[in-house]
Amino acid sequence: MTKSSRENVKIPRDLNGRDLAAMLCRQWGYRQVNQVGSHIILQTETPEHHRLSVPDHKPLRLGTLNAILRAVAAAKHVTREDILGSL
């Protein structure tokens, strides 16, 4: 990824964990399987099994959001920008 392509992607700074979890369920094939304290546990089976914990924080910290986006992108074989575009 080049520097210029990174500059075009705006990372939302006010995204709540619950909203991110809902978007991942609605658009990326995840489903909520559990909640432990303030962490929402999501799971998908396509294209392979992947389990993910999303903190229900308001707002999510940027490092946490980036880590979740990288994990989803790797599991779904897409780019992080593809996922950001669906927010």
N, C-alpha and C positions, 0 to 999 in steps of 0.2 A: 504494500500500500504506500502510495506516495504522500508526501506532506500535503499537497494541494487537495487530494481526495479526502483527507482527514478534516481539513478546514471546512468542507462543505457539509459535514454531518454535525447537526446541532444535537447535543445530548441534553435532554430535558432535566432541569435542575429542581423541578418541583414534583417529580413523579412519586406517587405513593406505591408502596409494595403491593397493596391489594389491587390497585389499578393495573400494575404490571402483570400480576398473576392472572387477572381476568383477561388481559390481552393475549397472554401466552396460551391460555385455554381456548379462547375464541378463534385465534388466527394461526396458531402453530401446533395444534393437536395435543396440547398438554391437558391433563385433568387433575383436579385437586384430590389427593388421596388421604390427606391428613393435615392436622394443624397441631403443632407442639408449641405451646406458649404463643409467642408472637411470630412464629415462623410457619409459613404456608408451604406444605410439601406438595410438589407437583410431579407428575410422572407422565411419560409418553412411551409408546412402543414403536413409533415409526420415525425414522427408518430403523432404529434400534432402541433398545431399552435405555432410558435416561431418567434419572431422578434428580430433582432440584429443590433446594430450599430457598424460598423468597421471604425475607424479613418483612413483616407488616409494619414498616416504619413510615413516618410522614415527615419529610420526604426521605427517599432512599439516598444514602451517601453516594457520591459519584463513583468511588472505587468499588463499592458493592454493586452498583448498577452495571458498571463495565465488566466486572467478573461474571455476573449473571448473563449478560449479552454474549460474552465470549464463549461461555459454556453452552448456551443454546445454539449459537452459530456453529460450534464444533459438532454438536449432536445432530443438527439438522443439515449439515453440509452446505451452509449458506454463509454469506458474509454478515458481519455485525451491522453493516449499513442496511442490509435487507431487513433486519429485525427492527432497527431504528426507524426505518421508513414506514413500518406498520403501526408505530405508536400514535 
